[in-house]
Amino acid sequence: MSTNTLQTIFNGPKHAVVLATCVSDGTNNETNIVFDPTPTMGQGVNYSVVIAGQVYWPGAFVRLRKLSYDVQNMIIAMQWVATTSANILPLGAAPEDFDFTMWGGIKVPTGLAGATGQVQIVNQSPAVGASYSVMMEFSKGVPQS
């Protein structure tokens, strides 16, 4: 099994920043949930938003605002978790930084059946010792009046 770490760097009322890392054992198509803004709190982190005493879960309102990554000796796919998961971006062997804030971030596709707002990373064709480090900034996007 690969060595995976997940760290919440920041968890505020409007944004969250998460760092996911992996050193692969060579297992292909290994899937890791790296962000879970649902009440199940799969990572043990509460990403809820409290407005006037009421708790709201970001769920499918989440948007990916910024992304910094470094992938070595494999390709990874970032996906929105759904009945049939949908790719956000394929990430290849290079360090890159993206800022999607000019248009509000990448949102869960409208009409994506079973979408939860969860994000997963799936590795593809990793060599033993291949690695990734992915820093993601999310907007929680809970509608407020």
ABEGO torsion letter per residue (X at the ends): XBBBBBBBABBBAABBBBBBBBBBAGBBGBBBBABBABAAGAAGBBABBBBGGBBBBAEAABBBABBBBBBBGBBBBBBBBBABBBBABBBBBBBBBBBAAAAGEBBBBBGBBGBAGBBBBBBBGBBBGBBBBBBBBBBAGBBBX
